[in-house]
Amino acid sequence: MNNDGYSEAEILRTSLVRQKQIIADKKKDVAFLEQKIRENLRKQDEIYLKLYPPVHPDRNAAYITTLIEDKSAELKRLQSAIYSQKTELDALCEKDFSRTTGLVTEATSGTVANSNENLVNLERNYAIAYANLEHLRSLLSPIRVLPLELLGEIFIHCCDAPSVISLSEAPLLITHVCSSWRAIAIHKPEMWSSLKLGPDQFARKSHGLFHLAKLWLERSGNCPLRLSVRPMDVLRDGPARTDLFLDILKLYTPHYNRWKDISFDYPHFDDFQAFLFSDLPQDASLPLLERFELYLGTMTFNERGKLSWLLHTAPRLQEVMWVIKAVGRDPIFPYDQLTSLEVGGDYSMKKVLKILHRAKALQILDICIFIRSHTFEDLNPLVHESLTKLTFTCTGDSSVFFDSVRLPALREIHITRMGPWEETAESTWSQASFVSFLSRSKCKLRGFSIVDYDITSEEILAILRYLSSSLVKFEVDHIRARFITDEVLNALTYPATTPTLQTPENNEGETSPSILCPHIEELRIVGCISSKDGVLADMVESRCHPPEGCPDLAELETALFGFNSRKSPQDKARIVALNRRTVDYMVLEEGDISGEWHQE
């Protein structure tokens, strides 16, 4: 019996293996047939394009114009016949209508039926003739005379930005206009070489997103690839789609030699054991890569090192964003060719200076600086001639940084303090060092942003006066301190009457307008307002409606404010009234010091 049972188990096991093999063979057959179907569809499109091209060289515009005139005359005849038939039918019904019975007599019922049938035929012929006329008119459309090559180039320019999978946007929109345009579009690989997959696509099209991404990739031919993948919005809760994210990443990874602009943005990714770039060989070449963004929650140590080294060897790489929340060693980049760099993690002051020294062409830098002590006071400031935008989060004494660099090309700076809330010698704002940095650099700042630094109203006013002639964007954010006082807001308020602009000299011997910051177009003040109710609204209204007769005063385009609305109801009401035009309004509820804002 045991032998029989053993034999039966062997038979079942053998049968199971055979069935699995059959299923595998069937899957291969299905894949082969799907490939054949795609090839046949492409051939069908090519044949249709040859038989019915958008432009027919043998069509003469004069001949088509003659046909249009003939068809128009036919329409007029049909319209006249329809009117006559309707008039005859109405007269017939009125003549033979029985006033006593309220019915059409039997003698004329056949005639009425024939008249109705004739009317239906005339209306049908009119509709057909009208459709033919519209078709003839479309043949004279200017786009019909464009060569196919030029029409294809126009389609390519419609997809200049990364394409979104949507029937309301190119390239899918173009493929649904007509069969001729579809045939042209699907044979332009440049139209399918870029793809943007955002949270909406992951949420709404998750069931078919992988197959659509695969279709894009197949149609891209050998063109350089631009890909942006962002499965989730950090401000919106939603289901994690880690499996789909990995599938799409593995779909595009084998085509690394065609990467040009690649972005993987998934900060919630927390799979410590996932192999994201296992298909990348150790000696892979990235000859076309110009921009690479990576924002992940975690990544294995080996893959982090491998990918960093491959980026280091990319000959065209210019823009890099590398933010991985998991702790790891600093990546290696080709600093000497970069123009934009955003990195996560804490960098020492020495490392930052080394990056600036090597990256001579760098224009944009976003970095976190961890300063332990003031060790650079005896060194000459490092001069960087190209940096135009600097965003840095500082832990420690910020004066160390300001005393160590000179940035003459700087146009925008964003400074954020990171560390304990307790006030220490290293957490206070380094006003003297910052002003000295501005004076030494002689830079014309258009944008200035300071977050979570303990600054005073006098220091803010001093900075605004120094930057008054060039400042276009001003942002200040602090939840606990209250240094935007009546004095600051009154200084920023435009006068009610047409001002007389005088130009006194500032400390540098340059002229600046008497009105403070007359060119500000973007304004953000969050959490640090301590003014009386109505003073903030006075400033905002004055800048939304500058006095007439003074075109040099800029009009506020966008603004955002956060304050305690219960203590300032007038400010709230008057600023909300401007929402329809330019101003976004945020409310900090009373007693909320957690930093969580509630937008109205």
C-alpha positions as CSV (number, residue, x, y, z in Angstrom):
1,M,0.0,0.0,0.0
2,N,2.9,2.3,0.8
3,N,4.4,1.5,-2.5
4,D,1.1,2.2,-4.2
5,G,0.8,5.5,-2.4
6,Y,4.4,6.4,-3.2
7,S,3.8,5.6,-6.9
8,E,0.6,7.7,-6.9
9,A,2.5,10.6,-5.4
10,E,5.2,10.3,-8.0
11,I,2.6,10.2,-10.8
12,L,0.9,13.3,-9.4
13,R,4.2,15.1,-9.1
14,T,5.2,14.2,-12.6
15,S,1.8,15.3,-13.9
16,L,2.2,18.6,-12.0
17,V,5.6,19.2,-13.6
18,R,4.2,18.5,-17.0
19,Q,1.2,20.8,-16.5
20,K,3.6,23.6,-15.4
21,Q,5.7,23.0,-18.5
22,I,2.6,23.2,-20.7
23,I,1.5,26.4,-19.0
24,A,5.0,27.9,-19.5
25,D,4.9,26.9,-23.2
26,K,1.4,28.5,-23.6
27,K,2.7,31.7,-22.0
28,K,5.5,31.8,-24.5
29,D,3.0,31.2,-27.3
30,V,0.8,34.0,-26.0
31,A,3.8,36.4,-25.8
32,F,4.9,35.4,-29.3
33,L,1.3,36.0,-30.6
34,E,1.1,39.4,-28.8
35,Q,4.4,40.4,-30.4
36,K,3.0,39.4,-33.8
37,I,-0.2,41.3,-33.2
38,R,1.8,44.4,-32.4
39,E,3.9,44.0,-35.6
40,N,0.8,43.5,-37.7
41,L,-0.8,46.6,-36.2
42,R,2.3,48.6,-37.1
43,K,2.3,47.2,-40.6
44,Q,-1.4,48.1,-40.9
45,D,-0.7,51.6,-39.8
46,E,2.1,51.9,-42.3
47,I,-0.1,50.6,-45.1
48,Y,-3.0,53.0,-44.1
49,L,-0.5,55.9,-44.1
50,K,0.5,55.1,-47.6
51,L,-3.0,54.6,-48.9
52,Y,-4.6,57.6,-47.1
53,P,-1.9,60.1,-46.3
54,P,-2.9,63.5,-44.8
55,V,-1.6,65.2,-47.9
56,H,-2.5,64.1,-51.5
57,P,-0.1,65.8,-53.9
58,D,-2.4,65.1,-56.9
59,R,-5.3,67.1,-55.3
60,N,-5.6,70.5,-57.0
61,A,-6.8,73.4,-54.8
62,A,-8.7,74.9,-57.7
63,Y,-10.5,71.7,-58.5
64,I,-11.4,71.2,-54.8
65,T,-12.8,74.8,-54.8
66,T,-15.0,74.0,-57.8
67,L,-16.3,70.9,-56.0
68,I,-17.1,73.0,-53.0
69,E,-19.0,75.5,-55.1
70,D,-21.0,72.7,-56.7
71,K,-21.7,71.1,-53.4
72,S,-22.8,74.4,-51.9
73,A,-25.2,74.9,-54.8
74,E,-26.6,71.4,-54.3
75,L,-27.2,72.2,-50.6
76,K,-29.1,75.3,-51.5
77,R,-31.3,73.3,-53.9
78,L,-31.9,70.7,-51.3
79,Q,-32.7,73.3,-48.7
80,S,-35.2,74.9,-51.0
81,A,-36.8,71.5,-51.8
82,I,-37.1,70.7,-48.1
83,Y,-38.8,74.1,-47.5
84,S,-41.2,73.5,-50.4
85,Q,-42.0,69.9,-49.3
86,K,-42.7,71.1,-45.7
87,T,-45.0,73.9,-47.0
88,E,-46.8,71.4,-49.3
89,L,-47.3,68.9,-46.5
90,D,-48.6,71.6,-44.1
91,A,-51.1,72.8,-46.7
92,L,-52.3,69.3,-47.5
93,C,-52.9,68.5,-43.9
94,E,-54.7,71.8,-43.3
95,K,-56.9,71.4,-46.4
96,D,-58.1,67.9,-45.7
97,F,-58.3,68.2,-41.9
98,S,-61.8,67.3,-40.7
99,R,-63.0,69.8,-38.2
100,T,-65.8,67.5,-37.1
101,T,-63.6,64.4,-36.5
102,G,-60.2,66.1,-35.9
103,L,-58.6,63.5,-38.3
104,V,-57.0,63.5,-41.7
105,T,-59.5,61.9,-44.3
106,E,-58.6,58.5,-45.6
107,A,-58.6,59.8,-49.2
108,T,-55.4,61.8,-48.6
109,S,-53.7,59.6,-46.0
110,G,-51.6,58.0,-48.8
111,T,-50.5,61.4,-50.2
112,V,-49.4,62.6,-46.7
113,A,-47.4,59.5,-46.2
114,N,-45.6,59.9,-49.5
115,S,-44.9,63.6,-48.7
116,N,-43.4,62.5,-45.4
117,E,-41.2,60.0,-47.1
118,N,-40.0,62.5,-49.6
119,L,-39.2,64.9,-46.8
120,V,-37.2,62.3,-44.9
121,N,-35.2,61.5,-48.1
122,L,-34.5,65.1,-48.8
123,E,-33.3,65.7,-45.2
124,R,-31.1,62.6,-45.5
125,N,-29.6,63.8,-48.8
126,Y,-29.0,67.2,-47.2
127,A,-27.1,65.7,-44.3
128,I,-24.9,63.6,-46.7
129,A,-24.2,66.6,-48.9
130,Y,-23.4,68.8,-45.9
131,A,-20.9,66.1,-44.6
132,N,-19.3,66.0,-48.1
133,L,-19.0,69.7,-48.2
134,E,-17.3,69.8,-44.8
135,H,-14.9,67.1,-45.9
136,L,-14.0,69.1,-49.0
137,R,-13.4,72.2,-47.0
138,S,-11.2,70.3,-44.6
139,L,-9.0,69.3,-47.6
140,L,-8.1,73.0,-48.0
141,S,-7.0,73.4,-44.4
142,P,-3.5,74.7,-44.2
143,I,-2.3,71.7,-42.1
144,R,-3.3,69.5,-45.0
145,V,-0.5,70.9,-47.2
146,L,2.2,70.3,-44.7
147,P,4.7,67.6,-45.6
148,L,4.6,64.5,-43.4
149,E,8.1,65.2,-42.0
150,L,7.1,68.7,-40.9
151,L,3.9,67.5,-39.4
152,G,5.8,64.9,-37.4
153,E,8.2,67.5,-36.1
154,I,5.3,69.6,-34.9
155,F,4.0,66.5,-33.1
156,I,7.4,66.0,-31.4
157,H,7.4,69.6,-30.1
158,C,4.0,68.9,-28.6
159,C,5.8,66.4,-26.4
160,D,8.6,68.7,-25.4
161,A,7.8,68.3,-21.7
162,P,7.7,64.8,-20.1
163,S,4.5,63.1,-21.4
164,V,1.6,62.2,-19.1
165,I,-0.6,59.2,-19.8
166,S,-3.8,61.1,-20.6
167,L,-6.2,61.3,-23.6
168,S,-6.2,65.1,-23.1
169,E,-2.5,65.5,-23.6
170,A,0.0,64.5,-26.3
171,P,1.0,62.0,-27.5
172,L,-2.2,60.0,-26.8
173,L,-4.3,63.1,-27.8
174,I,-2.7,63.2,-31.2
175,T,-3.3,59.5,-31.8
176,H,-7.0,59.9,-31.3
177,V,-7.5,62.8,-33.8
178,C,-7.6,60.6,-36.9
179,S,-6.0,57.5,-38.3
180,S,-3.5,59.4,-40.3
181,W,-2.2,61.4,-37.4
182,R,-2.1,58.2,-35.3
183,A,0.0,56.5,-38.0
184,I,2.4,59.4,-38.0
185,A,2.6,59.7,-34.2
186,I,3.3,56.0,-33.4
187,H,6.2,56.1,-35.9
188,K,7.8,59.0,-34.2
189,P,9.9,57.5,-31.3
190,E,10.8,60.9,-30.0
191,M,7.2,61.4,-28.9
192,W,7.4,58.3,-26.7
193,S,10.8,58.7,-25.2
194,S,9.6,60.8,-22.2
195,L,7.2,59.7,-19.6
196,K,5.9,61.2,-16.3
197,L,4.2,58.9,-13.8
198,G,2.7,60.8,-10.9
199,P,0.4,60.0,-7.9
200,D,-2.7,60.4,-10.1
201,Q,-1.5,57.8,-12.6
202,F,-0.6,55.4,-9.8
203,A,-4.0,55.9,-8.1
204,R,-6.3,55.9,-11.2
205,K,-4.5,53.7,-13.8
206,S,-2.6,51.3,-11.5
207,H,-4.2,48.2,-13.1
208,G,-2.7,49.0,-16.5
209,L,0.0,51.5,-15.8
210,F,2.9,49.0,-16.2
211,H,1.6,47.9,-19.7
212,L,1.2,51.5,-20.7
213,A,4.8,52.3,-19.6
214,K,5.9,49.3,-21.5
215,L,4.1,50.5,-24.6
216,W,5.9,53.9,-24.2
217,L,9.2,52.2,-23.9
218,E,8.6,50.0,-27.0
219,R,7.6,52.9,-29.1
220,S,10.6,55.0,-28.0
221,G,13.0,53.1,-30.3
222,N,16.6,54.1,-29.6
223,C,15.9,57.6,-28.5
224,P,17.3,59.1,-25.2
225,L,14.9,58.4,-22.3
226,R,13.3,60.9,-19.9
227,L,11.5,59.3,-17.0
228,S,9.9,60.8,-13.9
229,V,8.3,58.4,-11.4
230,R,6.6,59.7,-8.2
231,P,4.1,57.1,-6.8
232,M,2.9,59.2,-3.8
233,D,2.2,62.7,-2.8
234,V,3.8,63.5,0.6
235,L,0.9,65.8,1.4
236,R,-1.8,63.2,0.5
237,D,-2.4,59.8,2.1
238,G,-2.8,56.9,-0.2
239,P,-2.0,53.2,-0.6
240,A,1.6,52.3,-1.1
241,R,2.4,51.0,-4.6
242,T,5.8,49.6,-3.9
243,D,5.4,46.6,-6.2
244,L,4.3,48.8,-9.2
245,F,7.2,51.2,-8.5
246,L,9.7,48.4,-8.5
247,D,8.2,46.9,-11.7
248,I,8.5,50.2,-13.6
249,L,12.0,50.8,-12.3
250,K,13.1,47.3,-13.4
251,L,11.4,47.9,-16.8
252,Y,13.6,51.0,-17.5
253,T,16.8,49.9,-15.7
254,P,18.1,47.6,-18.5
255,H,18.0,50.6,-20.9
256,Y,20.5,52.6,-18.8
257,N,22.6,53.4,-21.9
258,R,19.7,55.6,-23.1
259,W,19.0,57.4,-19.8
260,K,19.0,61.2,-20.3
261,D,16.8,62.7,-17.6
262,I,15.8,60.3,-14.8
263,S,13.8,61.0,-11.6
264,F,12.8,58.4,-9.0
265,D,10.9,60.3,-6.2
266,Y,9.6,57.9,-3.5
267,P,10.5,59.1,0.0
268,H,8.2,56.6,1.6
269,F,10.1,53.7,0.1
270,D,11.2,51.6,3.1
271,D,12.0,48.1,1.7
272,F,15.5,47.6,3.1
273,Q,16.0,44.3,1.2
274,A,14.8,45.5,-2.3
275,F,17.3,45.5,-5.1
276,L,16.4,48.5,-7.1
277,F,19.3,48.6,-9.6
278,S,20.3,45.0,-9.8
279,D,20.1,45.1,-13.6
280,L,22.9,47.8,-13.7
281,P,26.2,46.1,-14.4
282,Q,29.2,47.2,-12.3
283,D,30.9,48.6,-15.5
284,A,27.7,50.1,-17.0
285,S,28.1,53.2,-19.1
286,L,25.7,56.2,-18.8
287,P,26.8,58.1,-21.9
288,L,23.7,60.3,-22.3
289,L,22.7,61.0,-18.7
290,E,22.4,64.7,-18.1
291,R,20.1,64.9,-15.1
292,F,19.5,62.3,-12.3
293,E,17.2,62.6,-9.3
294,L,16.9,60.0,-6.5
295,Y,14.7,60.6,-3.4
296,L,14.2,57.4,-1.5
297,G,13.6,56.3,2.1
298,T,16.2,53.7,2.0
299,M,18.6,51.8,-0.3
300,T,21.1,49.0,0.2
301,F,24.7,49.9,0.9
302,N,26.0,48.1,-2.1
303,E,23.6,49.6,-4.6
304,R,24.2,53.0,-3.2
305,G,27.9,52.7,-3.8
306,K,27.5,51.2,-7.3
307,L,25.0,53.8,-8.5
308,S,27.1,56.6,-7.0
309,W,30.2,55.3,-8.9
310,L,28.3,55.0,-12.2
311,L,27.1,58.6,-11.8
312,H,30.7,59.7,-11.2
313,T,31.7,58.3,-14.5
314,A,28.7,59.8,-16.5
315,P,30.4,62.2,-19.0
316,R,27.4,64.5,-19.5
317,L,25.9,64.6,-16.0
318,Q,25.2,68.2,-14.9
319,E,22.2,68.1,-12.5
320,V,22.0,65.7,-9.5
321,M,19.5,65.3,-6.6
322,W,20.5,62.6,-4.2
323,V,18.4,62.3,-1.1
324,I,18.3,59.0,0.8
325,K,17.0,59.1,4.3
326,A,18.9,56.0,5.4
327,V,22.3,56.9,6.8
328,G,25.2,56.2,4.5
329,R,28.5,57.5,3.3
330,D,28.7,60.6,1.1
331,P,28.2,59.7,-2.6
332,I,30.8,60.4,-5.3
333,F,29.8,62.8,-8.1
334,P,31.6,64.4,-11.0
335,Y,31.6,67.8,-9.2
336,D,33.8,69.5,-11.8
337,Q,30.9,69.2,-14.4
338,L,27.8,69.8,-12.2
339,T,25.6,72.9,-12.6
340,S,23.0,71.8,-10.0
341,L,23.4,69.7,-6.8
342,E,20.9,68.8,-4.1
343,V,22.0,66.3,-1.5
344,G,20.6,64.9,1.7
345,G,22.6,64.2,4.9
346,D,24.8,66.3,7.0
347,Y,27.9,67.7,5.4
348,S,30.8,69.1,7.3
349,M,31.9,72.7,6.6
350,K,35.2,71.3,5.2
351,K,33.3,69.1,2.8
352,V,31.1,71.9,1.6
353,L,34.1,74.1,0.9
354,K,35.7,71.2,-0.9
355,I,32.6,70.8,-3.1
356,L,32.5,74.5,-3.9
357,H,36.2,74.5,-4.7
358,R,35.8,71.5,-7.1
359,A,32.4,72.5,-8.7
360,K,33.5,75.6,-10.5
361,A,30.4,75.5,-12.8
362,L,27.9,74.9,-10.0
363,Q,24.9,77.3,-10.2
364,I,22.4,75.8,-7.8
365,L,23.3,74.1,-4.5
366,D,20.9,72.6,-1.9
367,I,22.8,71.1,1.1
368,C,22.7,70.6,4.9
369,I,25.7,71.9,6.7
370,F,26.7,70.5,10.1
371,I,29.1,73.0,11.8
372,R,30.8,71.8,15.0
373,S,33.2,74.7,15.6
374,H,34.6,77.8,14.1
375,T,37.8,76.5,12.5
376,F,38.0,78.6,9.3
377,E,38.4,82.1,10.8
378,D,42.0,82.5,9.7
379,L,41.4,81.4,6.1
380,N,40.7,83.7,3.2
381,P,37.1,83.3,2.0
382,L,36.6,80.9,-0.9
383,V,35.4,82.7,-4.0
384,H,32.8,80.9,-6.3
385,E,32.0,82.9,-9.4
386,S,29.0,80.8,-10.8
387,L,26.7,80.0,-7.9
388,T,23.3,81.8,-8.3
389,K,21.0,80.0,-6.0
390,L,21.9,78.6,-2.5
391,T,19.6,76.7,-0.2
392,F,21.2,75.4,3.0
393,T,20.1,74.0,6.3
394,C,22.5,74.8,9.0
395,T,23.2,73.0,12.3
396,G,25.5,75.1,14.4
397,D,27.0,78.6,14.0
398,S,26.0,80.0,10.6
399,S,28.6,82.7,10.8
400,V,31.2,80.1,10.0
401,F,29.8,79.6,6.6
402,F,29.2,83.3,5.9
403,D,32.8,84.2,7.0
404,S,34.2,81.4,4.7
405,V,32.8,82.2,1.3
406,R,32.3,85.0,-1.2
407,L,29.6,84.5,-3.9
408,P,29.4,87.5,-6.3
409,A,26.9,85.8,-8.7
410,L,24.4,84.8,-6.0
411,R,20.8,85.9,-6.7
412,E,18.8,83.8,-4.4
413,I,19.5,82.4,-0.9
414,H,17.3,80.2,1.4
415,I,18.6,79.7,5.0
416,T,17.0,77.3,7.5
417,R,18.1,76.6,11.0
418,M,18.0,73.0,12.2
419,G,18.6,71.9,15.8
420,P,17.1,72.3,19.3
421,W,14.7,75.1,19.9
422,E,16.6,76.3,23.0
423,E,18.5,79.5,22.3
424,T,22.2,79.0,22.4
425,A,25.2,80.8,21.1
426,E,25.2,78.7,18.0
427,S,21.5,79.0,17.3
428,T,21.2,82.8,17.1
429,W,21.2,84.7,13.8
430,S,24.7,85.9,12.7
431,Q,23.6,89.3,11.5
432,A,27.1,90.9,11.3
433,S,28.6,87.9,9.4
434,F,25.6,87.8,7.0
435,V,25.8,91.6,6.2
436,S,29.6,91.3,5.9
437,F,29.1,88.4,3.5
438,L,26.7,90.5,1.3
439,S,29.0,93.4,1.3
440,R,32.0,91.3,0.5
441,S,30.2,89.4,-2.3
442,K,28.6,92.5,-3.8
443,C,25.8,90.2,-4.9
444,K,22.3,91.5,-6.0
445,L,19.9,89.2,-4.2
446,R,16.5,88.9,-5.9
447,G,15.3,86.3,-3.4
448,F,15.9,86.0,0.4
449,S,14.4,83.4,2.7
450,I,15.1,82.7,6.4
451,V,13.4,80.0,8.4
452,D,13.4,79.3,12.2
453,Y,16.2,81.7,13.0
454,D,15.9,83.9,16.1
455,I,16.2,87.2,14.4
456,T,14.9,90.6,15.6
457,S,12.7,93.2,13.8
458,E,15.7,95.6,13.6
459,E,17.8,93.0,11.9
460,I,15.1,92.1,9.4
461,L,14.6,95.8,8.6
462,A,18.4,96.3,8.2
463,I,18.5,93.3,5.7
464,L,15.5,94.6,3.8
465,R,17.0,98.1,3.5
466,Y,20.3,96.6,2.3
467,L,18.6,94.5,-0.4
468,S,15.8,97.0,-1.1
469,S,16.8,97.9,-4.7
470,S,17.1,94.2,-5.9
471,L,14.7,92.1,-3.8
472,V,11.8,90.5,-5.7
473,K,11.0,87.5,-3.4
474,F,11.0,87.7,0.4
475,E,10.2,84.8,2.7
476,V,10.4,84.5,6.5
477,D,9.1,81.6,8.6
478,H,9.3,81.1,12.4
479,I,6.6,79.5,14.5
480,R,7.7,80.6,17.9
481,A,9.4,84.0,17.5
482,R,7.3,87.2,16.7
483,F,9.6,89.7,15.0
484,I,7.4,91.0,12.1
485,T,6.1,94.0,14.0
486,D,4.1,97.1,13.2
487,E,7.3,98.8,12.4
488,V,8.4,96.2,9.8
489,L,4.9,96.1,8.1
490,N,4.6,99.9,8.1
491,A,8.0,100.2,6.4
492,L,6.8,97.7,3.7
493,T,3.5,99.5,3.1
494,Y,3.2,101.6,0.0
495,P,2.1,105.2,0.6
496,A,-1.5,106.1,-0.3
497,T,-0.6,108.9,-2.6
498,T,1.8,109.0,-5.5
499,P,5.2,108.9,-3.9
500,T,8.2,111.0,-4.9
501,L,10.9,108.5,-5.5
502,Q,14.2,109.8,-4.2
503,T,17.4,107.9,-4.5
504,P,19.7,108.4,-1.5
505,E,23.0,106.6,-1.3
506,N,23.3,103.4,0.8
507,N,26.3,102.2,2.7
508,E,27.9,100.9,-0.5
509,G,27.6,104.2,-2.3
510,E,24.8,102.9,-4.5
511,T,21.4,104.5,-5.0
512,S,18.2,102.9,-3.8
513,P,14.5,104.1,-3.8
514,S,13.1,105.7,-0.7
515,I,10.3,103.2,-0.6
516,L,11.4,99.9,1.0
517,C,11.6,97.0,-1.5
518,P,9.6,98.5,-4.3
519,H,10.1,95.4,-6.6
520,I,8.7,92.6,-4.4
521,E,6.4,90.3,-6.3
522,E,6.4,87.2,-4.0
523,L,5.9,87.4,-0.3
524,R,5.6,84.8,2.4
525,I,5.4,85.6,6.1
526,V,4.4,82.6,8.3
527,G,4.1,82.4,12.1
528,C,6.2,85.4,13.1
529,I,3.7,88.2,13.0
530,S,3.1,90.3,16.1
531,S,1.3,93.3,14.6
532,K,-1.9,95.0,15.5
533,D,-5.0,93.8,13.7
534,G,-5.3,95.5,10.3
535,V,-1.7,96.6,9.9
536,L,-0.8,93.5,7.9
537,A,-3.9,94.0,5.7
538,D,-2.9,97.6,5.1
539,M,0.5,96.5,3.8
540,V,-1.0,93.7,1.6
541,E,-3.7,95.9,0.0
542,S,-1.2,98.7,-0.7
543,R,1.1,96.2,-2.6
544,C,-1.8,94.6,-4.4
545,H,-3.0,98.0,-5.6
546,P,0.1,100.3,-5.9
547,P,-0.7,104.1,-6.2
548,E,-1.4,105.3,-9.7
549,G,1.2,107.3,-11.5
550,C,4.1,105.2,-10.3
551,P,4.9,102.3,-12.6
552,D,8.2,101.6,-10.9
553,L,6.3,100.1,-7.9
554,A,5.8,96.3,-8.4
555,E,2.4,94.8,-7.9
556,L,2.2,91.8,-5.5
557,E,1.6,88.7,-7.5
558,T,1.6,85.9,-4.9
559,A,1.7,86.0,-1.2
560,L,1.1,83.6,1.8
561,F,0.6,84.5,5.4
562,G,0.2,82.5,8.6
563,F,-1.0,84.1,11.8
564,N,-3.5,83.7,14.6
565,S,-6.8,84.6,12.9
566,R,-8.7,84.8,16.2
567,K,-6.6,87.7,17.3
568,S,-6.6,89.4,13.9
569,P,-10.1,89.0,12.4
570,Q,-9.8,92.2,10.4
571,D,-6.5,91.0,8.8
572,K,-8.2,87.7,7.9
573,A,-11.3,89.2,6.4
574,R,-9.5,91.7,4.3
575,I,-6.8,89.3,3.1
576,V,-9.3,86.6,2.3
577,A,-11.1,89.1,0.1
578,L,-7.9,89.2,-2.0
579,N,-7.8,85.5,-2.4
580,R,-9.6,85.5,-5.7
581,R,-6.8,87.6,-7.2
582,T,-3.4,87.0,-5.9
583,V,-3.1,86.0,-2.2
584,D,-3.1,82.6,-0.6
585,Y,-4.1,82.7,3.0
586,M,-3.0,80.3,5.8
587,V,-4.3,80.3,9.4
588,L,-2.4,79.4,12.5
589,E,-5.1,78.5,15.1
590,E,-4.7,79.9,18.5
591,G,-2.5,77.8,20.8
592,D,-1.1,75.7,18.0
593,I,2.7,75.8,18.3
594,S,3.3,72.4,16.8
595,G,4.1,73.8,13.3
596,E,1.1,72.1,11.7
597,W,-0.7,74.7,9.5
598,H,-4.4,74.7,8.6
599,Q,-5.1,76.3,5.3
600,E,-8.4,78.1,4.5
